[in-house]
Amino acid sequence: MTIPMEQRYLSVTDAAQYLGLSPKTIYVWVEAAKIPAYKVGRVWRFDKAELDAFVRQGQTQREGFI
């Protein structure tokens, strides 16, 4: 699935594809509060710009996730 450039907020599935991870990993990281996420109603949303910054900062490796 290709993510349109104008799509700023991603679903769990879209965020997982964008980061090259499984949706299960995304949920584990959300529960551990290690990835920037927002709960909207009953679903989680991810700001694409915040995910980019999260990866650039290397938080995944520093925190021992990968």
N, C-alpha and C positions, 0 to 999 in steps of 0.2 A: 504494500500500500504506500502510495506517495502522499506525503503530507503537504497540503497547499501552503505556500509561503504566508498567506494572510491568516492562517489559523494560528492564533496565539496560544490558546489553551488546549491542552491535549488530554484525552482520556487515558486511562491506565493502559489500554491496548496500544494506543498511538504512542504514548511515552515509552513503552517497552520496545516497540519497533524502532523508534527514533534513537534510543540508547543502545539497541542491540541486546536487550535483555529479555527475560521471560516476564510475563505479567505477575507470576508468583513472586519473583525477586522484587519487583516494584512494590507489591503489597507488603513484603517483609520489611523493606526499607521505610515505607510509610509508617508502619506500626512502630518501628524503632526511631521514628522522627529524624531520620538521617538524610532525607531527600525533601526538597521544598515542594509542598503540596497543599491544596486547598480542598476542603470538603464542601461540596455544593449539594445540599439536600442529602441524598444517600450515596452520591458518587464522588470520587476523587478527581480533581483536575490539576494539571501541571502547566505552569507558565513556561513556554518554550525558552524564553530568554533566561529564566532562572535555572532551567536545566542546563543550558549552555554554560552559564557561569559556574554551576556546580561541577561540571566536568572539567572546565578550564582550571578551576582551583585544585583539582586533583583530590577532592574529598573522598572519592570512592576508594582510592588506594591508601590514603592516609588513615582512614577509619578501618581498614582491614576488610573491606567488602569484596574486593576482587583479588 
